[in-house]
Amino acid sequence: MTQAPISAEPELRTGRGAWTAGRRAGVRAGTRRGVSLALGLCLLPACRTPVGDDTAAPAQVVLDDAHLATFSLSYAVASAPLVAGGDGRIDWSGLALDTHGRPVDPAQDVSGLVLVRLSDVSVQDTLADLARGALSQQTISLQVSCAATTTSCQVSGLGYDSGHPIDMAAVFVEGSGPWLAWLDPVQDNEPMALLELVPTVDGPDTAPLSGQAGVLGLSSLQAAAPVELGAGASLDWSGLTRTSQGVVLQPQRLDRVLLARVAESTSDEDRVLRLAEAAEETWQGAVDGGMQIGLEDLRDPQGAPFGGALTGEGDWLLSLSCSTCTAPQPAVLVAVAAP
């Protein structure tokens, strides 16, 4: 079978105007209805609907890299001194917001603390890689952790995940850094707070992660024309090769789907960083071991299935996330629209 020529690349725009313009220029993804496709022809038999057959089964929409909105994220993280040796304590009892700016309960939402010593790389470069989802294990020369049985951990109580003992008093010494601490959430795996620690002989005995410890910001955003989703359509993301930040992607790791309708006035930061909280309506679904989901499998907060049509004022967005990744989520953001 010969692939039909690609008629045009989706127009890229920046800011909320991109979403507004997109509603006027939707593109069909991976379906065939007698028109030239703006983003390429899906060759899988399961994703094609016979021309002129309005009673046929709803199409399978196959996403590819050209459909992705692209954005860039960055962390702003404070640095704090902490007494060298094993007597220092890291305390998060005053934490109020995660790095996205969403409210958290420091006693209930934290599963543990991770402390890493970096190897021949700056904290700034490490945070840049972490924000992109490109952090290499080679960046870390030592990693220890503690479970969140309270809202603090003493340095001497940190240890290897394997349970093998370590003398932190001999390791956490002045000049041994750089060190980076973060909090693991109970849900998902993305750091919810970050703090650079500097071991200092005469430093304070407590380093607090309070307020919003570490701020995740949106540096840039480009939106592609929206993908058209008809009633009852199913989504397939097995063809994605990169994230919205341009990092190599293993699509089978994407296991959370969010469909959201947002007001036109919604800021770009809210659309990317706080989509579920900022949306007028949301429907979510979890995928275990697959790379596709039907719209009817998505549920609103009350458990009701998605109604099948993208109606209502505002813009529609689809995000795909990885619950086991340390990178900021979502990994993938796509604008969608009704046919």
Phi, psi and omega in degrees: 000134180267132180285137177293148181294148175282123187281327183193151171274149179296139179289133179260132179227163181244139175087185185296337176300333179297316182291321180295313179298324182298327181295338180269355186219052180294151178236144177275134182249119173065025175233163181224116181226039175079017177232158176289137182276139179284338186233021176108162185257129176284128184262356180281132181302326184291343186254015180246137177252132182303138180298132175079001181258091183286349181263359182293164180299147179304146186286155170267124182265117183259115181278145171225178188299332182293341181277349190282136160292144179246138179213167179229131180246155177212152178257142167245116188231135180279163176243139182221137175284152176213138183307133180292158182096201185257003186272348181290158181228140176253122190237127179242022181296337180265009180292132182241328184227148172277183184294339177278349184090020179262141182299144178224157173254109185297338181272340186244333190262355183255129178265336180176175179243140178241134176235126180236145171257129185274153184244107173055036177211147182282160175298321181298316179293323179295317180294324177297317178292320179296320180294329180275344186083029183237025181289128180264143177297337179292343177291336188255124178264340179206136177223124178228165184204171172214151177279150183272072175282337172228196179258030175201161175223136174274143182304321180294342180270357178283146180204174177290150177300332182287346183091355178295133185291153175214139179270092183294334178297331180269349184256316183274076184239160181301135181083004184268355188285198002283152180240142178227128179249144172214160179258132174271136179278161174294318177262136178068193189224006181280133179305133181261351175200147181221149179203130172280132179249138179239105178297126184224132184304315181255027182285169178295158183273356180223136173245113184270139165255095187233164182063243172242102184268096186097123182242125176267124183239155177265116183271325181202158179207132172231129183252134175272163176301145185291150175273136181278128177241115177274169180301132177076009181293157173243152183252139177230122181244020182295340181271357180288137180242350180215162176274176176292348174261008174082014180267145179305133187242139166260100189299336180291347179276349178282113187232009178227131182238133178229124173250128187220144171251125182240154175292150180301331183281355181299131183292158177299321180299317179293323180296325183267312191268333185222046187298313182298321183283329184272345188287152173286322178216146177221151171223134184231158177206153178246144181237128181246099175084005179241180179225031176204159179204146176272147179302328181291347178272354177277144184234145174278176183301338178270358178094003180279140180289158177299138186288345174108345182229139179272089183241169179103159181289150175108200183243153179247134180229147177236127177239146176239132185230161178244116184281349181252008183261146177276350179290150174301142180249151013278158174282328186225135176229130182225134171279137180230163182203161175289151179298000000 
